Amino acid sequence: MKVQCESCFGVNAVDEADLGEYLQCGHCGEAFLVPDERFAPGVVIDDYIIEKKIGQGGMGIVFRALQISLDRYVALKILMLDNQSQDAVIDFVREARASAKLHHQNIVQAYAVGQADGGVYYLAMELVNGQTLKEILDVEKKITVDTALNITKQVSDALSYAWAQQKLVHRDIKPDNIMVVDDMAKLMDLGLSRFANDKLESTDDEDSIMGTPQYISPEQLIGSEMDFRGDIYSLGATLYHFVTGEFAFGGTSVTEIARKHLQEPLRPAHDLDSTIPPQVSKLLDRMMEKQPEDRFQSMQDLSKEIEKTRKAISTSTTSTKRGLHLRSSSSRRRNVEGGGRVAHRPVRGETRARARAGAVALSPEELKSYTDTSGHGKLKALSVVCFAATIILALVMLVI
């Protein structure tokens, strides 16, 4: 493995036996600390220097990293492929490379996929400042119908492009994999999820389903071949969660949830929330049909139906509902410097004064001069004198 020296930023080759130990830098001679973990800040993976961990999931760990050759920050996903067959790894690399060829405003851009020293596979991606829909739903519980349809339409456009360009199917559409950046939705992990779901062979084994089973399509559950229509089902289950605040099919075990996906009819969304227009329930019914041939037969048809549904719903129907408004999200959150995540920060003290003053930087002394009330009595007396003088002048002018 390779580690960057904190003093001179030179890269040193070290052994895993050196984890947690101080070594002498071969460039500057200063002592530097080897991280006590295989993947940690300062570790170099091919062309990338890890800076900090920003997430973790079933597929691996995500770090903010600096790409040395292009001097840019990326999201570097270190993939856990230890227990996979060689064929599965080959398929993963092929699909990840295909996803890197996609350039769409609603897809998180994949830059490169590769294998580093020690058999470590990684995927370098666009570093996005935003929040996932899961993070938003954890706080908001549900989002407005129009906003939900807007997000769904953008994801549908992304999936349509991926299918048309590379015949890629996502296979893991869920709120965790959709990020909101200002007024735009971005789909993440395209090209990874086929690999993530290779273990979907049986609904009897609680560990056989990777990811979140609440959004999975029936054909995926039974191990059948799937195409973009499986993504339509999962996108429908995601939209259902957006507008109702509940899963389309829940349960206490994977087996129970799987049985409902396969057999139980979908409860209309407007039965759970009477403010949800029936047109939305109708759209969801079509998206989540049990049989793929009964769903929309193209992503374009789905996008058109979403737009049709949005237009059919009056603004007054959705404007009073509590939820996320995409265009206000950037004003509600401040970006963490250099981030990849967004933090909610309260405005206090001088910062609050500056925000209210239209971002004009006021010093504490200047601010005090605007808010000091000690001279209000003098100002009041002066105003009375001025008023009296005005009356006298007016009377003199009338006499003249």
N, C-alpha and C positions, 0 to 999 in steps of 0.2 A: 504494500500500500504506500501512498504518498501523502505527505503532510507539509503544509506551508509554514515556514518560520514566521513568528509574530514580529520579529525585529526587522528583518530585511526582505520578507515576503518571498524568499527563495524556496523552492520545492525540494524536499528531501525524501528519499526512499527509506522506509522503515519496515521492520517486521511486525507482525501482529503480536509477537511476544513482547514488544516494546510499549504496548498500550498502557497509558497511565504513567509512563516514565519520562524523565527529562533526558534529552539527548543534546549533543552539540551540533549546531547547524554547520553543514559542510560549506556554506557560502560565506557567512559572516563570523562564525566561531562562537556566537552567542548560544546560550542554552535555550531550548524551547521545549514545551510540554507536548508530548504525544497524547491526543485525546484518549480517554479510556473506553471509547466505543468505536466500532468499525466505521460507522457513518456519523460524523459529528462535525461541527464547525472547524474549518482548517484542513479537513481531509480533501484531497484532490482526486476526482474521478474523471479520468481522461482530460477533457478540455474544461472541466468545471471545478471551481473551488466552492465547497459547501460553506454557507454562511450561517443559516439557522433553519431549524425545523419549522414548517408551517402547516403540516397536516399528516395524517396517517389513516390508512384504510386497509381493507382486506388484501389489496394488491401490493401494498408496500408503503413506503414512507416518502413524503414530499418535502423537499428542502428549497429554500431560496438559495440560489447559487450564482456565482459570477462566471460567465463564459469568457475564458481568457483570450481566445483569438479575436472575438468580436467586441470585447469589453462591454457586455450587456448582461443584465440580470435575467435569469430564467427560473422557472419552476422545474426542479429536477426530481423526477420520481424514480426512486430506487426500487426495483421490482423483486418480489420474493418468488422466485421460480424454482426453488430447490426441489420440490416434490413433483415437478412436471416432467412428462415424457419429452424426448428430444423432438418428436413430431409436433407436439403442442408448442414448444418454444419456437420452432421454425415458423409455425403458423402465426404466432404472436408477432414475431419480428416482421413478417411479411405484411400483416395488417397494420402494424404501427407505422411502417414505412409508407404504406398507402395513405394513411391518415395524414402524414406529414406533407403529402402533395396537395391537400385540400386547403384552399384559402377562401374563407367565408366569414363575414362579419359576426355571425352567430356561432362560430366554432372557435374554441380556444386553440390557437395554432400550435401544432406539434412541429418542433424544429428538427429533432434527430433522435434516432434510437441506436443503441450500440451495446457492446459488451466490453467492460473494463477488466482490469487485472483481477484475478481470482474468480472469474466467471460471473461477475456482477453485471446484470442487465439494467439499463437505465433508459428513461425517456425524458428528453429535454423539451419543455413546452413554454409557451408564452406565459409570462408572469402577469396575472390579472389582479388589479385592486378591486375587490368587491366582496359580496356575501353570497353564499349559496342559498337557494330557496329553502333548504332545510333549516339553516340558521335563522332565516326570516320567519318561517312558520313556527319555530320554537318560541318566538317572541309574539308574533302577530296572531298565531293560531289559524287564521285564514286570511285570504286577500280578496280584494274586490273582484267581482265577476269580470269586468272589462279588463282589468290588469291581468287577471289569470288567462283570459283569452288572448290578450296581447302576447304574453310570454309563450303560451302554447303555440301560437302562430309562428313566432320567431324560431322556436325549436323545430317545428314542422318544416320550415324553410331550410334549416340546417340539415335535417335528416334527408330531405328531398335532394339537396345538393350532393350529400355524401353518397347516396344511392346512385344518382345519375352519373357521378364522376368516377367512383371507384367500387360501386356495388357493396358498400360498407353498411353493415347493420350494427347499431349500437349495442343492443341486447341488455342494457342496464339503465334505461331511462327512469329517473327518480329525482326528487328535489335535491338530493346531495350532489347530483351531477349537472345541475343547472346553476349558473352564477349570474347575478345581476350586477351590471356595471352602469351606473347612471340610468339611462332609459333603455338599456340594451340587455337582452338575455344572451348568455354564452354557454354552449354545450361543452362539457368537459369529458375527457376519457374516451373519446371516439377512437376505436381501434384497439382498445384494451379489453373491452368487456366480453368479447368472444372467449378470450383466454380465461377470464375470471369465472365464466359460467360453464366451463368444460365439465364440471363435476355434477351437473344437473342430470343425474341418471335415475334417481328414485325419490319419491316423496315419502318413503318410509323412514329414511335416515335423516335425523334432525340436522346433521352436519353436511348433508349433501347439497344444500342450497347455499351458495355464497351470495353475500349482499343482502338486500332487503326483499323478502318474498312478497310483500304487499303490492308490488307493482309489476310482478312477473306475468307473462302471457301463458295461457294454457298449453300451447304447443311447446313452449320452452320447458314447462314443468314435466311434460311426459317425454322430453328428449327428441321431439320431432324436428325435422329440418324447418328453419324459420327464415323469413325474409323481412322486408320493411314493415309488413303488416303486424308483426310481433311488436315492433317499436310503436306502432299506432296504439295498440292495446295498452302498453306501458305508459305512453303519453296520456292516454285517457284516464288511467288510474291516478296519474300525477295531477291532472286537471281536477279530478274528483276531490282529491285531497286539498288542492288549492282553495276551492270554493266552499267546501263543506267543513273543512277542518278535521275530517275523519278519513280513515282508510276506506276504500271501496269494499274490501274484504279484510276483516280483522280476525283475530283469534289468539288463543293462548299457546299455540304450537304451530310449527311449520306445516305439519300434516293437515291440521284443521284449516289453515289459510289456503293451502293448495287445493283441498277438496272444494272449498267455496269458489275458487277461481274456475275450477273445472265443471261444477254442477249448479251452484246457487245463482239464481237470477240477481241482477244488479238492482239495488234499491234506488229509485229515482232520487236525484240530488235534491229536488224541490220538496221531497217528503221530509228531508232532514232540516231544510231551511226554506221556509215559504217565500223568502225574498229572492231566491234563485229562480230566474225565468224558466218556464217549461222548455223553451228552445235549447237551453243549455243541457237539460236532462236528456233531450232527444239526441243532441250531439254526442253526449257521453255514452248513451245506449249503443249508438252505431260504432263508436270507437272501440267499445269493450264487448263486442259480440264474441261469443265463445269460439266460433269458427272463423278462421281468417277470411274465407270467401264472402262472409257476411259483413265485413268491415269495409272501410273505404279502400278502393283498389289502386289508389295512388296517393302519394303525399300531396300532389297538386290538388286533387279533389278535396282532401282534408283541409288544406289551407283556404280554399275557396269557401268551404262550408263554415269555417271559423269566421271568416270575414262577413259572410252572410248573416251569421248569428249575431255578431257584434252590431251590425247595422240594424238588425231587427229589435235590438234591445234599446230602449230609450235611455238617455243619460240620467234621467231622474230615478230610474230603477236601481242603478248601481252607485250613484254619487253619494248616497247617505250611508253606505256600508263602510264599516271600519276595516281598514286594511292598508296594504302597501300601495303607494303611488310611485311608479318607477321614476318619474322625473324629479320627485322630491327626495329621492334616496341619497343623492350626493350632498344635498344641503343638510341632511340629518346626520351625516357621518363625516368624520375627518380621516383622511388616509394616513396610515402609519408610514413614517418616512422610509422610502425604499421598499415598501411593504409587500403586498401579496395578500394582505388581510386588511380589514377595516375596523377601527376601534371607535366606540361611542365615547365622546369626551364632553363633560359638562363645561360650559363657559362660565368662568368666574373672574372676579376682581377686575383688573385692568383689561383683561381680554374681553370681558363682557362690554366694557365701556367702548372699546375699539370696534367691536362688532356693531354696536348700536350707532356709532358715529360714522358708519359707512366705511370702515377699514382705515379711517384716518388715525395715525398713531399719535395719541395724546400722552404726554408725560403726566406723572402724578400731580405735579404742580399746576399744569394746564387744566387737568381734569378738575382739581380743587377750585380753580377760578371760575369754572362753569357751574359748580354745584354749591359753592360757599354761600350761605344765607345770612352771614353776619351783617352785611350792608343793606339788607332788604328794607330796614326802617328808614335809612337815609334816602334810599331811592324813592320810597313812598312819599316822603316829605317833599322831595324835589319835584315829583310829579304833580303834587297838589299846588305848589307855587307856580309851576308852568301853566297849569290849567287856569289859575286865577288871573295870571298875566294875559292869557289869551282872551278871557272874558272882558277885561278892562280895555284891551286894545280894540275889541269889537265894538264896545259902547262908544269909544272915542270916535271911531270911524263913522258910526251912525250920526253922532252930533255934528260932525263936520259935514 
